[in-house]
Amino acid sequence: MDLALFDLDKTLICADSNALWMRWLVSQGYAPETLIAEEEALMAQYCQGALPLETYMSHTLAPLSGMGTLTVNGWVRRFIHRDIMPRVYPAARERLAWHQQRGDTIMLISAGGEHLMAPIAQRLGAHGALAVGVEIIDDRYSGAPSAVMAWRAGKATRLADWRALQQENRFHHTWAYSDAIADLPLLTLADHACAVNPDAQLLEEARARGWQVARWEK
């Protein structure tokens, strides 16, 4: 049995899931319209390495502060149905199905919050998600992250921690799929790395390392 790791944003789907989530919250009246521009500014800083992921997550989790988990779970189900599933690349569905048929363990690995990533993984037929923890106290969201990933190397570290707990699963090979140079530390850990719609830096690295390059279209 192999392990297949998939980034979500712009790898499995043709958009950024947290940006979509902010817009969904605003469209439903659960957050002020100013949140959209704030999220875009924070994401730009984060992608430049100028903003800790913890700061980004604290701002974008704020609309959930004090909300019950059952309420948010209902919101997330509606959000996934409306805004995530229609944006999944057809080729991504095929690749997920290929790993499923092989009996591989499929995990999403993302710097997004687990309140979104875990149910998205379930809808996509994955076995789980390695994502940013969100703090829940007495069945209510505090609005703060409980654990965050470091910039660039964070996914690789999160994967290592998870694999240390999987003593009963000895994976023969690891597959990894991502679109961004920020995931280079993760991709270098894989036996089979695939750059999906890669940015310019990742494309250069993929060609130099002989990795597969895939063009998935919606």
Residue, then its C-alpha position, 0 to 999 in steps of 0.5 A: m500500500d502506498l501513501a498519496l498526498f494531495d495539496l488542495d488549493k490550485t492542485l485538486i481545485c482551481a481556486d483557494s479554498n479559504a478565500l472561497w470560504m471567506r466569500w461564502l461567509v460574507s454571502q450568507g451574512y455571517a461576516p462583514e464584507t470587509l473580510i474579503a479584502e482583509e483576507e486577500a491582503l493577509m494571504a499576499q503577505y503570507c505567500q511572500g513569507a512576511l506573515p506567520l500562518e498563525t496570524y493569518m489563521s487568527h484573522t480568518l477564524a475570527p468569524l467562527s468565534g463563539m459558534g457551536t461546532l454543529t452550526v459550523n459543520g452545517w455551514v461547511r457542508r453547504f459551502i463544500h457542496r456549492d463552492i468546492m465540489p464544482r471546482v474540482y479538476p476532472a483529472a484530479r478526480e481521475r487521479l484520486a480514483w486511481h489511488q483508491q483503486r490501488g488501495d492507497t491511503i489518500m491524505l489531503i495536506s494543507a495549510g488550511g484549517e481542519h474544520l474545512m479540510a477534514p470534511i473536504a477530504q471526506r467528500l473527495g474520498a480521501h482518508g483524512a487531512l493533515a491541516v491546521g488545528v482549530e481550537i474548540i472549547d466546550d463544543r464552540y470555536s474559540g476563533a484561534p488556531s490550536a496548532v499551525m505549520a511553519w512556512r515552507a517546511g511545515k507540511a513536511t514536519r506535519l507529515a513526519d509527525w503523522r507518520a510517526l503515529q502510523q506504526e501499523n501502516r508501512f507504506h511502500h511508496t509515497w506520492a505527492y501532488s502540489d502546484a507551489i514551490a512552497d511545497l518543495p520540502l514536501l515533494t522532495l520526500a516523495d518517491h513519486a512527485c508530481a507538479v500540478n499546474p506548477d508555478a514558474q519556480l516549481l516548474e523549473e525544479a520539477r524539470a531539473r529533478g525529473w518529476q512529472v508535470a501535469r496540466w489539469e484543466k477545469 
